[in-house]
Amino acid sequence: MKHYLNPGIFFILLLCLGGLNTAYATGSAGLFLSAPSTQVEQGKKVTVDVKIQSPGQSINAISGAITFPEALVKVASISKDKSIVNLWTKDPTIERNKILFEGVILNPGFQGSSGLVFRVTFEAQHTGTALLGWSDGAILANDGLGTNILNSLKNLSLTIIKATSPEGNRTNQISDNTLPVTLSIIPPVITSISPPADPSQSFSITGKGTPNALTKIEFQDVTEPSLGVKFVRFFVKDRTQLADVELKNDNSGIFSYVSPKNLVAGVYNAVPSYQSSDKTESIIGYGIKVFIKDNTLNQILIVIINALVLIIPITALILIIIFLPWYFRKRLHIMNKQLELEEEKIGIQEKNLAGNKPQ
């Protein structure tokens, strides 16, 4: 006797395996900025590489938005030479104080630890700390589903010092007179994050801002609100929700944070902001995404519930499409039978009437 796998169960298992493959094969995928030196003289140029890492999963599409302080630096040029991107759906474009881009990498995609997306050459305008940060980003896996596997966004801080050349000194004298007083306040930027290996562990954040100032970090939950996620969060009660924190910067402007353990799994935007001592002034800095993975059982449960949410309506629609024609054909067949019986009955009655007439 042969046994066949039910197509519906097979489809659910296929989705589950696909979801687990996405969850466990991605590795640490992220976008980051790098430069040969983080210190540049006023009036000089520095080239910043926009790079991608995805050692555990092949990717085929990327996008992002990089912000830069227009008061301190300006974009001198952008180069796509030697980029891993084959097709640009949006060329790296400057829009006010942002560089926006979208690109596609043809099969077999890219997999590695340091892929060049493009290069930006900045020209230093004024002395200070120029924070180049990510305001948005996405890395799509080459899995046929377009799964966003972005795990980290790493910013870059450039220190602009006074020029040593006579030409630079003259530029300094002019620029120092026009330099806004507010530039003494350095917007905070998160420079690094150590993500948790599993839900039971904590994570740490390090950043830099105004020396001896107060930095507030707000955690914004941007997890996709699927039914599976809502179900797991409703029934798992022993987790700690990420809460906003206030941190005191040291004399160098460095601040650090260590989270509690057993956090609610999800994707969060960690957004730092400068807070004045009387908390009447706030300047938003450059944040980063924090990914807190759930345990294996909950991940499987989320995938199955989301798959069922997709399968049940489709199955119901298929059954309706199959059932309605069958139902109408059945009804039509019954009506035809009833009509035939009525005609036969009328014929018998007519014969009986004809047989009962007097001779």
ABEGO torsion letter per residue (X at the ends): XBBBBBAAAAAAAAAAAAAAAAAAAAEBBBBBBBBABABBBBGBBBBBBBBBBBAABBBABBBBBBBBBAAABBBABBBABGBABABBABBBBBBEABBBBBBBBBOAEBBEABBBABBBBBBBABBEBBBBBBABBBBBBBAGAGBBABABBBBBBBBBBBBABAAAAAAAAAAAAABBAAAABBBBBBABBBBBABAABBBBBBBBBBBGBBBBBBBBBABBBBAAAAAAAAABAABBBBBBBBBBBBAAGBBBBBBBBGBBBEBBBBBBBBBBAAGABBBBBBBBBBBBBBBAAAAAAAAAAAAAAAAAAAAAAAAAAAAAAAAAAAAAAAAAAAAAAAAAAAAAAAAAAAAABBX
